[in-house]
Amino acid sequence: MSEEEAAELAARIEKDLLAEPGVSVVYPASGAGLLREAAANLLGSGDTGPRVAIRAGDPLRVDVALGLDQARPAGETARAVQRMIRQAAAGPVQIRITVAHLEVPPESSGG
């Protein structure tokens, strides 16, 4: 897989992730991605690069870091994300999903 193909796949997966119920945000999946995003923010540039990390090989490796909301249970969302990535990769793939943030509703005070 070429760099261009990997970038296209990463962009497609990111777009699909953001459309997945339960996923509220996609974070940079690698430390380098976090640094690139911080630098882009400091420079006022909106170009942060792909947030999905793709590593070519057999199998292909896909790393994602997600923020989840309460649209559905976290485990159900993670399984749906795995299925979506497997379909997008269309071949052997190793997937690592990190839940970087989980939105939980505030506890109601029983007063």
NULO-160712 format. One record per residue (C-alpha): residue number from 0; x, y, z. Coordinates in steps of 0.5 Angstrom, whole numbers, plus 500, padded with zeros to 3 digits. Layout:
// residues N
<r><num>NUM</num><east>X</east><north>Y</north><up>Z</up></r>
...
***
This chain:
// residues 111
<r><num>0</num><east>500</east><north>500</north><up>500</up></r>
<r><num>1</num><east>503</east><north>507</north><up>498</up></r>
<r><num>2</num><east>503</east><north>513</north><up>502</up></r>
<r><num>3</num><east>497</east><north>516</north><up>498</up></r>
<r><num>4</num><east>493</east><north>510</north><up>499</up></r>
<r><num>5</num><east>494</east><north>510</north><up>506</up></r>
<r><num>6</num><east>492</east><north>517</north><up>507</up></r>
<r><num>7</num><east>486</east><north>516</north><up>503</up></r>
<r><num>8</num><east>484</east><north>510</north><up>507</up></r>
<r><num>9</num><east>485</east><north>514</north><up>513</up></r>
<r><num>10</num><east>481</east><north>520</north><up>511</up></r>
<r><num>11</num><east>475</east><north>515</north><up>509</up></r>
<r><num>12</num><east>476</east><north>511</north><up>516</up></r>
<r><num>13</num><east>476</east><north>518</north><up>520</up></r>
<r><num>14</num><east>470</east><north>520</north><up>516</up></r>
<r><num>15</num><east>466</east><north>514</north><up>517</up></r>
<r><num>16</num><east>468</east><north>514</north><up>524</up></r>
<r><num>17</num><east>465</east><north>521</north><up>525</up></r>
<r><num>18</num><east>458</east><north>518</north><up>522</up></r>
<r><num>19</num><east>458</east><north>512</north><up>527</up></r>
<r><num>20</num><east>453</east><north>513</north><up>532</up></r>
<r><num>21</num><east>456</east><north>514</north><up>539</up></r>
<r><num>22</num><east>463</east><north>517</north><up>536</up></r>
<r><num>23</num><east>463</east><north>524</north><up>538</up></r>
<r><num>24</num><east>470</east><north>526</north><up>536</up></r>
<r><num>25</num><east>476</east><north>522</north><up>533</up></r>
<r><num>26</num><east>483</east><north>524</north><up>536</up></r>
<r><num>27</num><east>490</east><north>523</north><up>533</up></r>
<r><num>28</num><east>492</east><north>516</north><up>534</up></r>
<r><num>29</num><east>499</east><north>517</north><up>535</up></r>
<r><num>30</num><east>504</east><north>521</north><up>539</up></r>
<r><num>31</num><east>506</east><north>524</north><up>533</up></r>
<r><num>32</num><east>499</east><north>526</north><up>531</up></r>
<r><num>33</num><east>498</east><north>530</north><up>538</up></r>
<r><num>34</num><east>504</east><north>534</north><up>537</up></r>
<r><num>35</num><east>503</east><north>535</north><up>529</up></r>
<r><num>36</num><east>496</east><north>538</north><up>532</up></r>
<r><num>37</num><east>499</east><north>542</north><up>537</up></r>
<r><num>38</num><east>503</east><north>545</north><up>533</up></r>
<r><num>39</num><east>498</east><north>547</north><up>528</up></r>
<r><num>40</num><east>494</east><north>550</north><up>533</up></r>
<r><num>41</num><east>499</east><north>554</north><up>535</up></r>
<r><num>42</num><east>501</east><north>556</north><up>528</up></r>
<r><num>43</num><east>493</east><north>558</north><up>527</up></r>
<r><num>44</num><east>493</east><north>553</north><up>522</up></r>
<r><num>45</num><east>487</east><north>548</north><up>521</up></r>
<r><num>46</num><east>491</east><north>543</north><up>517</up></r>
<r><num>47</num><east>493</east><north>537</north><up>523</up></r>
<r><num>48</num><east>493</east><north>531</north><up>518</up></r>
<r><num>49</num><east>490</east><north>525</north><up>519</up></r>
<r><num>50</num><east>487</east><north>523</north><up>526</up></r>
<r><num>51</num><east>487</east><north>515</north><up>524</up></r>
<r><num>52</num><east>494</east><north>512</north><up>524</up></r>
<r><num>53</num><east>495</east><north>507</north><up>518</up></r>
<r><num>54</num><east>501</east><north>502</north><up>518</up></r>
<r><num>55</num><east>502</east><north>498</north><up>512</up></r>
<r><num>56</num><east>504</east><north>491</north><up>512</up></r>
<r><num>57</num><east>501</east><north>484</north><up>513</up></r>
<r><num>58</num><east>496</east><north>485</north><up>516</up></r>
<r><num>59</num><east>495</east><north>492</north><up>515</up></r>
<r><num>60</num><east>495</east><north>496</north><up>522</up></r>
<r><num>61</num><east>489</east><north>501</north><up>524</up></r>
<r><num>62</num><east>490</east><north>505</north><up>530</up></r>
<r><num>63</num><east>484</east><north>510</north><up>532</up></r>
<r><num>64</num><east>483</east><north>514</north><up>539</up></r>
<r><num>65</num><east>476</east><north>516</north><up>540</up></r>
<r><num>66</num><east>471</east><north>520</north><up>544</up></r>
<r><num>67</num><east>465</east><north>517</north><up>545</up></r>
<r><num>68</num><east>458</east><north>520</north><up>547</up></r>
<r><num>69</num><east>452</east><north>516</north><up>550</up></r>
<r><num>70</num><east>448</east><north>515</north><up>544</up></r>
<r><num>71</num><east>449</east><north>507</north><up>545</up></r>
<r><num>72</num><east>454</east><north>503</north><up>550</up></r>
<r><num>73</num><east>461</east><north>504</north><up>549</up></r>
<r><num>74</num><east>462</east><north>496</north><up>548</up></r>
<r><num>75</num><east>457</east><north>496</north><up>542</up></r>
<r><num>76</num><east>460</east><north>503</north><up>539</up></r>
<r><num>77</num><east>467</east><north>499</north><up>539</up></r>
<r><num>78</num><east>464</east><north>493</north><up>536</up></r>
<r><num>79</num><east>461</east><north>497</north><up>530</up></r>
<r><num>80</num><east>467</east><north>501</north><up>529</up></r>
<r><num>81</num><east>471</east><north>495</north><up>528</up></r>
<r><num>82</num><east>466</east><north>492</north><up>523</up></r>
<r><num>83</num><east>467</east><north>499</north><up>519</up></r>
<r><num>84</num><east>474</east><north>499</north><up>519</up></r>
<r><num>85</num><east>475</east><north>491</north><up>517</up></r>
<r><num>86</num><east>470</east><north>493</north><up>511</up></r>
<r><num>87</num><east>474</east><north>499</north><up>509</up></r>
<r><num>88</num><east>481</east><north>495</north><up>510</up></r>
<r><num>89</num><east>478</east><north>490</north><up>505</up></r>
<r><num>90</num><east>483</east><north>485</north><up>507</up></r>
<r><num>91</num><east>487</east><north>482</north><up>513</up></r>
<r><num>92</num><east>487</east><north>488</north><up>519</up></r>
<r><num>93</num><east>489</east><north>489</north><up>526</up></r>
<r><num>94</num><east>485</east><north>494</north><up>529</up></r>
<r><num>95</num><east>487</east><north>498</north><up>536</up></r>
<r><num>96</num><east>481</east><north>502</north><up>539</up></r>
<r><num>97</num><east>483</east><north>507</north><up>544</up></r>
<r><num>98</num><east>477</east><north>510</north><up>548</up></r>
<r><num>99</num><east>480</east><north>517</north><up>550</up></r>
<r><num>100</num><east>474</east><north>520</north><up>552</up></r>
<r><num>101</num><east>467</east><north>518</north><up>555</up></r>
<r><num>102</num><east>462</east><north>523</north><up>555</up></r>
<r><num>103</num><east>458</east><north>521</north><up>561</up></r>
<r><num>104</num><east>451</east><north>525</north><up>563</up></r>
<r><num>105</num><east>452</east><north>529</north><up>570</up></r>
<r><num>106</num><east>449</east><north>525</north><up>576</up></r>
<r><num>107</num><east>443</east><north>528</north><up>578</up></r>
<r><num>108</num><east>443</east><north>530</north><up>586</up></r>
<r><num>109</num><east>438</east><north>527</north><up>590</up></r>
<r><num>110</num><east>438</east><north>533</north><up>594</up></r>
***
